[in-house]
Amino acid sequence: MANYKELLLQRETLDRQIEEARKTEIAAAIAQVRQLVAEFGLSAADCGFRGAAGEKSSSTKAKSVVAPKFRSPDGQTWTGRGKAPKWLSELEAKGRRREEFKL
């Protein structure tokens, strides 16, 4: 049976061999992928990759439409998100309350 130091040495040797095998196999896989991409004229988008170099990334999440929550006397609306619109700020400055315009 091997002692502790011998086992550590074996582990270090195996770790080096594992890393070398990994690098070799990765290089072979990359070469194979490049050959297939060139052979079929594929792009990153064709392969399902997003954010490839030189391509704009687009959000896959669709923007949702938010229903308005406030309406001004002249019909302008506000969803209640973000900075309050000018019409609401002006009315509040005149002493009106935001709740008065809630839908």
C-alpha positions in Angstrom: 0.0 0.0 0.0 1.3 3.5 -0.9 1.9 6.0 1.8 0.4 9.5 1.9 3.3 11.3 0.1 3.3 8.8 -2.7 -0.4 9.2 -3.2 -0.1 13.0 -3.3 2.6 12.6 -5.9 0.4 10.3 -8.0 -2.5 12.8 -7.7 -0.3 15.6 -8.9 0.8 13.5 -11.9 -2.8 12.5 -12.7 -3.9 16.1 -12.4 -1.3 17.2 -15.0 -2.3 14.3 -17.3 -6.0 15.2 -16.9 -5.3 18.8 -17.8 -3.2 17.9 -20.8 -5.9 15.4 -22.1 -8.5 18.1 -21.6 -6.6 20.7 -23.6 -5.9 18.2 -26.4 -9.6 17.1 -26.6 -10.8 20.7 -26.5 -8.4 21.7 -29.3 -9.7 18.7 -31.4 -13.3 19.6 -30.7 -12.7 23.3 -31.7 -11.0 22.2 -34.9 -13.9 19.9 -35.8 -16.5 22.6 -35.1 -14.6 25.1 -37.2 -14.4 22.6 -40.0 -18.2 22.0 -39.9 -19.0 25.7 -39.7 -16.8 26.4 -42.7 -18.2 23.4 -44.6 -21.8 24.4 -44.1 -21.4 28.2 -44.0 -23.0 28.5 -40.6 -23.1 31.6 -38.4 -23.3 31.8 -34.6 -27.0 32.6 -34.9 -27.5 29.4 -37.0 -26.0 27.4 -34.1 -28.2 29.1 -31.5 -25.6 31.3 -29.9 -26.5 34.8 -28.7 -24.2 37.7 -28.3 -21.6 36.6 -30.8 -18.9 39.1 -31.6 -20.0 41.7 -34.1 -23.7 40.8 -33.6 -26.2 42.8 -31.6 -27.7 40.9 -28.8 -31.5 41.1 -28.7 -33.7 40.5 -25.8 -35.8 37.4 -26.2 -38.2 38.6 -23.5 -41.1 40.5 -25.1 -41.9 43.8 -23.7 -45.3 43.8 -22.0 -47.7 46.7 -22.4 -48.7 48.2 -19.1 -52.2 49.6 -18.6 -52.4 53.3 -17.7 -53.2 53.9 -14.0 -53.7 57.7 -14.1 -55.5 60.1 -16.6 -55.2 63.8 -16.8 -58.3 66.0 -17.3 -57.3 66.5 -20.9 -56.9 62.7 -21.6 -53.2 62.2 -21.2 -52.3 58.9 -19.3 -49.5 57.6 -17.2 -48.8 54.0 -16.1 -47.5 54.9 -12.7 -44.0 53.7 -13.6 -40.9 55.9 -13.7 -40.9 59.6 -13.2 -44.3 61.3 -12.9 -45.2 63.2 -16.1 -45.1 67.0 -16.3 -48.9 67.3 -16.3 -49.2 65.4 -13.0 -46.4 67.2 -11.3 -47.9 70.6 -12.3 -51.3 69.6 -11.0 -49.8 68.3 -7.7 -47.9 71.6 -7.4 -51.3 73.4 -7.6 -52.5 71.4 -4.6 -54.3 68.5 -6.4 -53.8 65.0 -5.2 -52.5 62.1 -7.4 -55.4 59.9 -6.3 -57.9 62.2 -8.0 -56.5 61.0 -11.4 -56.4 57.3 -10.6 -58.4 55.1 -13.0 
